[in-house]
C-alpha cells in the first residue's frame, strides 16, 4: 500500500509541475474599429442637413432624406421629402443661423434615433420663426448608407 501511495504522490506531483508550466494565452485584444461610429456618422448628417438648409442645397437635402421621409413641423403639419425640399429651396423657409444644442443618439440595429435641440434664426412664410427647438430624427441604414426617414420638431416656449 505504501508503494501505491508513493506512486500516486509521484503522479500528482508530476501532473502539478506539467500544469504549472503550461503556457497561458492572454485574452485577445478587442477588435479595432475603423471609421466613425454610427453616432458620429448620424451627428455629421445632422450638421450636413442644417448646412444644406442654410445654403438651400436641394441635392444635399436629397441625399440626407430618404425618398419616403416624412416630417411633422412645429405647427403639426406633415411634410413629404418633396414638400420639404421645395419649401427650403423655394423661399418658403429661410434659415439664417442654426446653433446645435445637445444631441443624443440611440442605435438599434440598422436604425438610429437622434434627439436634439437647436437655437435658430429663421423665417417661415414671411414670418419670424426664430427660437429654440427640440426635435427627433430617425435614420435607417439602407444600401450601406444612413438616411433620415422620419422627423418631428417642436418649438420650445
HELIX and SHEET records of a PDB file:
HELIX    1   1 UNK A    2  UNK A   21  1                                  20    
HELIX    2   2 UNK A   38  UNK A   55  1                                  18    
HELIX    3   3 UNK A   58  UNK A   64  1                                   7    
HELIX    4   4 UNK A   81  UNK A   90  1                                  10    
SHEET    1   A 6 UNK A  78  UNK A  80  0                                        
SHEET    2   A 6 UNK A  65  UNK A  72 -1                                        
SHEET    3   A 6 UNK A 145  UNK A 156  1                                        
SHEET    4   A 6 UNK A 131  UNK A 142 -1                                        
SHEET    5   A 6 UNK A 111  UNK A 124 -1                                        
SHEET    6   A 6 UNK A  93  UNK A 108 -1                                        
SHEET    1   B 6 UNK A  78  UNK A  80  0                                        
SHEET    2   B 6 UNK A  65  UNK A  72 -1                                        
SHEET    3   B 6 UNK A 145  UNK A 156  1                                        
SHEET    4   B 6 UNK A 131  UNK A 142 -1                                        
SHEET    5   B 6 UNK A 111  UNK A 124 -1                                        
SHEET    6   B 6 UNK A 127  UNK A 128 -1                                        
END                                                                             
